[in-house]
Amino acid sequence: MGQTRKLRGGATPSQIRAGLRQRRSKSERRPRKGVGALYSSQAAEYMKMIMKEIKEDVEALEEMDRKIREEARKRKENMEQINEAEEEDAEALEEMERKIREWEELERKKKKLEINKILAGLFSELNIK
């Protein structure tokens, strides 16, 4: 027998043919990913698990939404109370300012009256002398 000619990185033609017979399809060489890699019973369980997780996520989101709405309602009520308190404070402040102006006016009148008494006393002394 003669020498066999080596091809493809040192493989003989018979080795190449044997390798071609053993070659698998692309999907057999790589493991499949996701639901397709599972058997049908596993796929059903996997889908149930996913649906359960989705349901839990939806419930959690609904709970968060409810809490956010509740917090927003409380803040709105607080803001209304603050606004009412500010209005009451503003009215009280106006009342206090009015009373201060009245008091200042009374103080001015009192000083004028005292000055008038002093002047009247001086004039009466001048007239007597």
Backbone as JSON Lines, residues from 0, in Angstrom:
{"i":0,"aa":"M","n":[0.83,-1.17,0.0],"ca":[0.0,0.0,0.0],"c":[0.87,1.23,0.0]}
{"i":1,"aa":"G","n":[0.31,2.24,-0.63],"ca":[1.08,3.47,-0.73],"c":[0.79,4.41,0.43]}
{"i":2,"aa":"Q","n":[1.49,5.42,0.39],"ca":[1.31,6.42,1.44],"c":[-0.01,7.15,1.24]}
{"i":3,"aa":"T","n":[-0.7,7.45,2.34],"ca":[-1.94,8.23,2.23],"c":[-1.59,9.71,2.31]}
{"i":4,"aa":"R","n":[-2.25,10.42,1.49],"ca":[-2.0,11.85,1.44],"c":[-2.78,12.54,2.58]}
{"i":5,"aa":"K","n":[-2.09,13.39,3.31],"ca":[-2.74,14.04,4.44],"c":[-3.37,15.37,3.98]}
{"i":6,"aa":"L","n":[-4.62,15.59,4.42],"ca":[-5.35,16.82,4.1],"c":[-5.79,17.5,5.39]}
{"i":7,"aa":"R","n":[-6.23,18.7,5.3],"ca":[-6.85,19.44,6.41],"c":[-6.13,19.26,7.73]}
{"i":8,"aa":"G","n":[-5.03,19.84,7.85],"ca":[-4.32,19.82,9.11],"c":[-3.83,18.45,9.53]}
{"i":9,"aa":"G","n":[-3.43,17.6,8.58],"ca":[-2.83,16.33,8.93],"c":[-3.79,15.15,8.95]}
{"i":10,"aa":"A","n":[-5.06,15.32,8.56],"ca":[-6.01,14.21,8.58],"c":[-5.98,13.51,7.22]}
{"i":11,"aa":"T","n":[-6.13,12.19,7.23],"ca":[-6.18,11.41,5.99],"c":[-7.59,11.49,5.42]}
{"i":12,"aa":"P","n":[-7.77,11.16,4.15],"ca":[-9.11,11.21,3.55],"c":[-10.13,10.32,4.28]}
{"i":13,"aa":"S","n":[-9.69,9.17,4.76],"ca":[-10.65,8.31,5.47],"c":[-11.06,8.92,6.81]}
{"i":14,"aa":"Q","n":[-10.1,9.57,7.44],"ca":[-10.44,10.23,8.71],"c":[-11.4,11.39,8.47]}
{"i":15,"aa":"I","n":[-11.22,12.07,7.36],"ca":[-12.11,13.18,7.02],"c":[-13.51,12.66,6.77]}
{"i":16,"aa":"R","n":[-13.63,11.55,6.01],"ca":[-14.95,10.97,5.72],"c":[-15.62,10.52,7.01]}
{"i":17,"aa":"A","n":[-14.86,9.95,7.92],"ca":[-15.41,9.5,9.18],"c":[-15.9,10.7,9.99]}
{"i":18,"aa":"G","n":[-15.14,11.77,9.93],"ca":[-15.55,12.99,10.65],"c":[-16.8,13.59,10.05]}
{"i":19,"aa":"L","n":[-16.95,13.53,8.74],"ca":[-18.14,14.08,8.1],"c":[-19.38,13.27,8.48]}
{"i":20,"aa":"R","n":[-19.22,11.95,8.59],"ca":[-20.36,11.11,8.98],"c":[-20.8,11.44,10.41]}
{"i":21,"aa":"Q","n":[-19.82,11.76,11.24],"ca":[-20.13,12.04,12.65],"c":[-20.59,13.49,12.89]}
{"i":22,"aa":"R","n":[-20.42,14.33,11.88],"ca":[-20.77,15.74,12.07],"c":[-22.25,15.86,12.43]}
{"i":23,"aa":"R","n":[-22.51,16.67,13.41],"ca":[-23.89,16.85,13.88],"c":[-24.44,18.16,13.32]}
{"i":24,"aa":"S","n":[-25.71,18.29,13.42],"ca":[-26.33,19.55,12.99],"c":[-25.95,20.63,13.99]}
{"i":25,"aa":"K","n":[-26.17,21.87,13.58],"ca":[-25.77,22.99,14.41],"c":[-26.47,22.96,15.77]}
{"i":26,"aa":"S","n":[-27.76,22.6,15.76],"ca":[-28.52,22.59,17.01],"c":[-28.05,21.47,17.94]}
{"i":27,"aa":"E","n":[-27.51,20.41,17.4],"ca":[-27.02,19.32,18.25],"c":[-25.68,19.66,18.87]}
{"i":28,"aa":"R","n":[-24.9,20.46,18.14],"ca":[-23.59,20.82,18.67],"c":[-23.71,21.8,19.83]}
{"i":29,"aa":"R","n":[-24.62,22.75,19.73],"ca":[-24.79,23.76,20.79],"c":[-26.0,23.42,21.63]}
{"i":30,"aa":"P","n":[-25.87,23.53,22.92],"ca":[-27.06,23.3,23.73],"c":[-28.07,24.42,23.47]}
{"i":31,"aa":"R","n":[-29.33,24.1,23.42],"ca":[-30.35,25.1,23.17],"c":[-30.59,25.89,24.45]}
{"i":32,"aa":"K","n":[-30.96,27.11,24.26],"ca":[-31.17,27.98,25.42],"c":[-32.65,28.29,25.57]}
{"i":33,"aa":"G","n":[-33.04,28.64,26.79],"ca":[-34.4,29.06,27.04],"c":[-35.36,27.88,27.14]}
{"i":34,"aa":"V","n":[-36.62,28.17,26.87],"ca":[-37.66,27.15,27.01],"c":[-37.46,26.01,26.03]}
{"i":35,"aa":"G","n":[-36.91,26.3,24.86],"ca":[-36.72,25.26,23.84],"c":[-35.79,24.15,24.28]}
{"i":36,"aa":"A","n":[-34.93,24.4,25.25],"ca":[-33.98,23.39,25.7],"c":[-34.63,22.4,26.65]}
{"i":37,"aa":"L","n":[-35.82,22.71,27.14],"ca":[-36.45,21.87,28.14],"c":[-37.41,20.88,27.48]}
{"i":38,"aa":"Y","n":[-37.67,19.8,28.17],"ca":[-38.7,18.88,27.72],"c":[-40.05,19.52,27.98]}
{"i":39,"aa":"S","n":[-41.09,18.98,27.39],"ca":[-42.41,19.63,27.48],"c":[-42.88,19.75,28.94]}
{"i":40,"aa":"S","n":[-42.65,18.73,29.78],"ca":[-43.09,18.83,31.18],"c":[-42.29,19.91,31.91]}
{"i":41,"aa":"Q","n":[-41.0,19.98,31.61],"ca":[-40.17,21.02,32.22],"c":[-40.59,22.4,31.7]}
{"i":42,"aa":"A","n":[-40.94,22.46,30.42],"ca":[-41.36,23.73,29.84],"c":[-42.64,24.21,30.52]}
{"i":43,"aa":"A","n":[-43.55,23.3,30.78],"ca":[-44.8,23.7,31.45],"c":[-44.51,24.23,32.85]}
{"i":44,"aa":"E","n":[-43.64,23.55,33.58],"ca":[-43.27,24.01,34.92],"c":[-42.57,25.37,34.85]}
{"i":45,"aa":"Y","n":[-41.7,25.48,33.86],"ca":[-40.97,26.73,33.68],"c":[-41.94,27.87,33.4]}
{"i":46,"aa":"M","n":[-42.92,27.62,32.54],"ca":[-43.9,28.64,32.21],"c":[-44.76,28.98,33.44]}
{"i":47,"aa":"K","n":[-45.11,27.98,34.24],"ca":[-45.88,28.23,35.46],"c":[-45.07,29.11,36.41]}
{"i":48,"aa":"M","n":[-43.79,28.78,36.52],"ca":[-42.91,29.55,37.4],"c":[-42.82,31.0,36.92]}
{"i":49,"aa":"I","n":[-42.66,31.17,35.62],"ca":[-42.58,32.52,35.05],"c":[-43.88,33.28,35.29]}
{"i":50,"aa":"M","n":[-45.02,32.6,35.06],"ca":[-46.32,33.24,35.27],"c":[-46.49,33.62,36.74]}
{"i":51,"aa":"K","n":[-46.03,32.76,37.65],"ca":[-46.13,33.05,39.07],"c":[-45.28,34.28,39.41]}
{"i":52,"aa":"E","n":[-44.07,34.33,38.87],"ca":[-43.2,35.48,39.11],"c":[-43.82,36.76,38.56]}
{"i":53,"aa":"I","n":[-44.4,36.66,37.38],"ca":[-45.05,37.83,36.78],"c":[-46.21,38.29,37.65]}
{"i":54,"aa":"K","n":[-47.0,37.33,38.12],"ca":[-48.14,37.65,38.98],"c":[-47.66,38.34,40.26]}
{"i":55,"aa":"E","n":[-46.58,37.81,40.86],"ca":[-46.03,38.42,42.07],"c":[-45.53,39.83,41.78]}
{"i":56,"aa":"D","n":[-44.89,40.01,40.62],"ca":[-44.4,41.34,40.25],"c":[-45.56,42.31,40.08]}
{"i":57,"aa":"V","n":[-46.63,41.85,39.43],"ca":[-47.8,42.71,39.22],"c":[-48.41,43.09,40.57]}
{"i":58,"aa":"E","n":[-48.53,42.11,41.48],"ca":[-49.07,42.4,42.8],"c":[-48.19,43.4,43.55]}
{"i":59,"aa":"A","n":[-46.88,43.22,43.43],"ca":[-45.96,44.15,44.1],"c":[-46.11,45.56,43.52]}
{"i":60,"aa":"L","n":[-46.25,45.65,42.19],"ca":[-46.42,46.95,41.55],"c":[-47.74,47.6,41.97]}
{"i":61,"aa":"E","n":[-48.79,46.79,42.06],"ca":[-50.09,47.32,42.49],"c":[-49.99,47.82,43.93]}
{"i":62,"aa":"E","n":[-49.28,47.09,44.77],"ca":[-49.1,47.5,46.17],"c":[-48.32,48.82,46.24]}
{"i":63,"aa":"M","n":[-47.26,48.92,45.44],"ca":[-46.48,50.15,45.4],"c":[-47.34,51.31,44.91]}
{"i":64,"aa":"D","n":[-48.15,51.06,43.88],"ca":[-49.03,52.08,43.33],"c":[-50.02,52.55,44.4]}
{"i":65,"aa":"R","n":[-50.58,51.6,45.15],"ca":[-51.53,51.93,46.21],"c":[-50.85,52.79,47.28]}
{"i":66,"aa":"K","n":[-49.63,52.39,47.66],"ca":[-48.9,53.17,48.67],"c":[-48.58,54.57,48.18]}
{"i":67,"aa":"I","n":[-48.2,54.68,46.92],"ca":[-47.88,55.99,46.35],"c":[-49.12,56.88,46.33]}
{"i":68,"aa":"R","n":[-50.26,56.3,45.92],"ca":[-51.51,57.06,45.89],"c":[-51.9,57.5,47.3]}
{"i":69,"aa":"E","n":[-51.74,56.6,48.28],"ca":[-52.06,56.93,49.67],"c":[-51.16,58.07,50.16]}
{"i":70,"aa":"E","n":[-49.87,57.97,49.85],"ca":[-48.92,59.01,50.25],"c":[-49.29,60.34,49.59]}
{"i":71,"aa":"A","n":[-49.67,60.31,48.31],"ca":[-50.06,61.52,47.61],"c":[-51.32,62.12,48.24]}
{"i":72,"aa":"R","n":[-52.28,61.28,48.62],"ca":[-53.5,61.76,49.27],"c":[-53.16,62.44,50.61]}
{"i":73,"aa":"K","n":[-52.28,61.79,51.38],"ca":[-51.88,62.36,52.67],"c":[-51.18,63.71,52.48]}
{"i":74,"aa":"R","n":[-50.3,63.78,51.48],"ca":[-49.59,65.04,51.23],"c":[-50.57,66.14,50.81]}
{"i":75,"aa":"K","n":[-51.55,65.75,50.0],"ca":[-52.55,66.73,49.57],"c":[-53.32,67.26,50.77]}
{"i":76,"aa":"E","n":[-53.74,66.35,51.67],"ca":[-54.44,66.76,52.88],"c":[-53.55,67.67,53.74]}
{"i":77,"aa":"N","n":[-52.28,67.3,53.88],"ca":[-51.35,68.12,54.66],"c":[-51.2,69.51,54.05]}
{"i":78,"aa":"M","n":[-51.09,69.55,52.71],"ca":[-50.95,70.84,52.04],"c":[-52.2,71.69,52.26]}
{"i":79,"aa":"E","n":[-53.39,71.06,52.22],"ca":[-54.63,71.8,52.48],"c":[-54.64,72.35,53.9]}
{"i":80,"aa":"Q","n":[-54.21,71.51,54.86],"ca":[-54.15,71.97,56.25],"c":[-53.15,73.11,56.41]}
{"i":81,"aa":"I","n":[-52.02,72.98,55.74],"ca":[-51.0,74.03,55.81],"c":[-51.55,75.33,55.21]}
{"i":82,"aa":"N","n":[-52.24,75.21,54.07],"ca":[-52.81,76.4,53.44],"c":[-53.84,77.06,54.36]}
{"i":83,"aa":"E","n":[-54.69,76.23,54.99],"ca":[-55.68,76.78,55.92],"c":[-54.98,77.47,57.09]}
{"i":84,"aa":"A","n":[-53.95,76.81,57.63],"ca":[-53.21,77.4,58.75],"c":[-52.54,78.7,58.32]}
{"i":85,"aa":"E","n":[-51.99,78.72,57.1],"ca":[-51.36,79.95,56.62],"c":[-52.39,81.07,56.47]}
{"i":86,"aa":"E","n":[-53.6,80.71,55.97],"ca":[-54.65,81.72,55.85],"c":[-55.03,82.25,57.22]}
{"i":87,"aa":"E","n":[-55.18,81.33,58.19],"ca":[-55.52,81.75,59.55],"c":[-54.4,82.61,60.13]}
{"i":88,"aa":"D","n":[-53.16,82.21,59.88],"ca":[-52.02,82.99,60.36],"c":[-52.01,84.37,59.72]}
{"i":89,"aa":"A","n":[-52.31,84.42,58.42],"ca":[-52.32,85.7,57.72],"c":[-53.42,86.6,58.3]}
{"i":90,"aa":"E","n":[-54.59,86.01,58.58],"ca":[-55.68,86.8,59.18],"c":[-55.28,87.27,60.57]}
{"i":91,"aa":"A","n":[-54.67,86.39,61.36],"ca":[-54.23,86.77,62.7],"c":[-53.16,87.86,62.62]}
{"i":92,"aa":"L","n":[-52.26,87.73,61.66],"ca":[-51.21,88.74,61.48],"c":[-51.82,90.09,61.11]}
{"i":93,"aa":"E","n":[-52.79,90.08,60.2],"ca":[-53.45,91.32,59.83],"c":[-54.14,91.95,61.04]}
{"i":94,"aa":"E","n":[-54.8,91.11,61.84],"ca":[-55.47,91.59,63.05],"c":[-54.46,92.21,64.01]}
{"i":95,"aa":"M","n":[-53.32,91.52,64.18],"ca":[-52.28,92.05,65.07],"c":[-51.74,93.37,64.55]}
{"i":96,"aa":"E","n":[-51.52,93.47,63.24],"ca":[-51.02,94.71,62.66],"c":[-52.02,95.84,62.86]}
{"i":97,"aa":"R","n":[-53.31,95.52,62.7],"ca":[-54.35,96.52,62.9],"c":[-54.34,97.01,64.35]}
{"i":98,"aa":"K","n":[-54.23,96.06,65.29],"ca":[-54.2,96.43,66.71],"c":[-52.96,97.26,67.03]}
{"i":99,"aa":"I","n":[-51.83,96.92,66.43],"ca":[-50.59,97.7,66.65],"c":[-50.77,99.12,66.14]}
{"i":100,"aa":"R","n":[-51.38,99.26,64.94],"ca":[-51.61,100.61,64.4],"c":[-52.54,101.41,65.33]}
{"i":101,"aa":"E","n":[-53.58,100.74,65.83],"ca":[-54.5,101.41,66.76],"c":[-53.75,101.84,68.03]}
{"i":102,"aa":"W","n":[-52.91,100.95,68.55],"ca":[-52.17,101.26,69.77],"c":[-51.22,102.44,69.52]}
{"i":103,"aa":"E","n":[-50.53,102.42,68.36],"ca":[-49.62,103.51,68.03],"c":[-50.39,104.84,67.93]}
{"i":104,"aa":"E","n":[-51.58,104.75,67.31],"ca":[-52.42,105.95,67.19],"c":[-52.81,106.47,68.59]}
{"i":105,"aa":"L","n":[-53.17,105.54,69.47],"ca":[-53.52,105.93,70.85],"c":[-52.32,106.54,71.57]}
{"i":106,"aa":"E","n":[-51.13,105.96,71.36],"ca":[-49.92,106.51,71.98],"c":[-49.66,107.93,71.49]}
{"i":107,"aa":"R","n":[-49.86,108.17,70.19],"ca":[-49.66,109.52,69.65],"c":[-50.66,110.51,70.27]}
{"i":108,"aa":"K","n":[-51.9,110.06,70.37],"ca":[-52.93,110.91,70.97],"c":[-52.6,111.21,72.43]}
{"i":109,"aa":"K","n":[-52.11,110.18,73.15],"ca":[-51.75,110.34,74.56],"c":[-50.63,111.38,74.71]}
{"i":110,"aa":"K","n":[-49.61,111.27,73.81],"ca":[-48.5,112.23,73.87],"c":[-49.0,113.64,73.58]}
{"i":111,"aa":"K","n":[-49.89,113.77,72.57],"ca":[-50.44,115.09,72.25],"c":[-51.2,115.65,73.44]}
{"i":112,"aa":"L","n":[-51.98,114.78,74.08],"ca":[-52.75,115.21,75.25],"c":[-51.83,115.66,76.38]}
{"i":113,"aa":"E","n":[-50.76,114.91,76.62],"ca":[-49.8,115.29,77.67],"c":[-49.14,116.61,77.32]}
{"i":114,"aa":"I","n":[-48.78,116.77,76.05],"ca":[-48.14,118.02,75.61],"c":[-49.13,119.18,75.8]}
{"i":115,"aa":"N","n":[-50.38,118.92,75.44],"ca":[-51.39,119.97,75.58],"c":[-51.59,120.35,77.06]}
{"i":116,"aa":"K","n":[-51.56,119.35,77.95],"ca":[-51.7,119.62,79.39],"c":[-50.53,120.48,79.88]}
{"i":117,"aa":"I","n":[-49.33,120.11,79.42],"ca":[-48.13,120.85,79.82],"c":[-48.23,122.28,79.31]}
{"i":118,"aa":"L","n":[-48.63,122.43,78.03],"ca":[-48.75,123.76,77.45],"c":[-49.84,124.56,78.16]}
{"i":119,"aa":"A","n":[-50.95,123.9,78.47],"ca":[-52.05,124.59,79.18],"c":[-51.57,125.05,80.55]}
{"i":120,"aa":"G","n":[-50.8,124.18,81.21],"ca":[-50.24,124.56,82.51],"c":[-49.3,125.74,82.39]}
{"i":121,"aa":"L","n":[-48.48,125.74,81.33],"ca":[-47.54,126.85,81.12],"c":[-48.29,128.15,80.83]}
{"i":122,"aa":"F","n":[-49.31,128.05,79.95],"ca":[-50.07,129.25,79.61],"c":[-50.82,129.79,80.82]}
{"i":123,"aa":"S","n":[-51.34,128.87,81.64],"ca":[-52.07,129.34,82.83],"c":[-51.11,130.03,83.8]}
{"i":124,"aa":"E","n":[-49.88,129.53,83.91],"ca":[-48.88,130.16,84.77],"c":[-48.5,131.53,84.23]}
{"i":125,"aa":"L","n":[-48.39,131.62,82.89],"ca":[-48.03,132.9,82.28],"c":[-49.14,133.93,82.49]}
{"i":126,"aa":"N","n":[-50.37,133.48,82.39],"ca":[-51.5,134.4,82.56],"c":[-51.62,134.86,84.0]}
{"i":127,"aa":"I","n":[-51.27,133.96,84.94],"ca":[-51.37,134.31,86.36],"c":[-50.33,135.35,86.69]}
{"i":128,"aa":"K","n":[-49.15,135.21,86.19],"ca":[-48.06,136.12,86.53],"c":[-48.28,137.37,85.81]}
